[in-house]
Amino acid sequence: MTRINIPFELTDRERDLLDGFAQLIIADLDKWQEALSINEERAIENGHPRQAERLKDACRHYGAVKTRIVQHRLQEILTDDLPKGER
């Protein structure tokens, strides 16, 4: 399948909608990360170090996904700064 690259610009309304959607995604990831952190603390308190370590790793993973992938990619979309060939 051939990809057609047609330049486009987002309207202010579309940009606002995307920004709102981006904020919802980030807020959702924040809640998941917070829940993982709380469960990690509970695992430590209840004497489950392996589970706590896995939860800690998952919490770091959510943080990395949020900051390195989601926020970065959504910012590219909102500023129309996508790499050439991905527009």
C-alpha positions, 0 to 999 in steps of 0.5 A: 500500500502506498502512503500518500503524504498530503500536507495539512494544518490543524484548525484551532478547534482541532488543536484544542480537541487534540490537546484535551485528548492528550491531557486525558491520556496523560492524566490516565497514565498518571493515575495508573502510575500512582496506583502502581506506586501505592501497591508497591508501598503495600507490598513492601509493608506486607513483606513481599519484596519481589512483588514490590520490585515488579511494581516499581519496575512497572511504575518506572515503565509507565513514567517512561511511556508517558514522558518519552513516548506519549507526551513527546509524540502528542507534542509533535502532533500538536505543533505539526512537527512530525518527522517527514513522511509521517504527516 
